Amino acid sequence: MSGRVSAFATLALAALLTACAAPSQPGAMVAAPAGEMHRSTEAIAVAVAGGKPTSAVRKSQIADEDFAKALRESIEKSGLFAKVSNDPNTHYRLDAFIGQLSQPFAGFDMTVTMEVSYTLTDAQLHQRIWQKNVLTSHTATVGDALMGVQRLRVANEGAARKNIEEALQEMSKLGLQ
C-alpha cells in the first residue's frame, strides 16, 4: 500500500513540476467597476505595450493583446465611453504601458504586483488629459488553483483586473464630454 502512495505522490509531484505555463485570459482580467461612472459620449481607441507573451516553459505572463482586449471589454462593460474603436482618429486615445509585473517563483500563496502607466489623450486637440501609474496586487491561494502555474495565472489576472478597475474609476472622475 505504501508503494502505491509513494508512486502516486511521485506522479503528482512530476505533474506539478512539468505543467506548462498558461497565458493570462482576457475574460478573467475584465473589470466591473462598482458605483456610478460618468459616461462620455465620445469614442476611445486603446493601445497597450510592455506586456510579454507566455512561453510554455516559463512563467505565465500578460501579453499586450490580451491586456488590450480586457481593457476594451472593461470600458465597454462600464459604459465609460460611448464606443471603443480601433480607429486611431477617435476623440480619445488611451495608451497603457505595462511597466512591471512582479511575480513569485513559487509558493502556496502567490502575490503578483502589476504597475501600468496610463495616458489619456484628446486626439483631436493632441493634448494629454490624464496620466497615472496604477500599482495593484493580487494574491492567489491553493484554494484558487492547486497547481502553481495555474495559481500564478490567477494572480496575474487578479492584479490586471484590479489595475483596470482602478484606472477606469480614476478616468470616470474626469467628467469627460
Buried (B, 14 or more C-beta within 10 A) or exposed (E): EEEEEEEEEEEEEEEEEEEEBBBBBBEBBBBEBEEEBEEBEBBBBBBBEBBBEBEEEEBBBBBBEBBBBBBBBBBBEBEBBBBBBEEEEBBBBBBBBBEEBEBBEEBEEBBBBBBBBBBBBBBEEEEEBBEBEBBBBBBBBEEBBEBBBBBBBBBBBBBBBBBBBBBBBBBBEEEBE
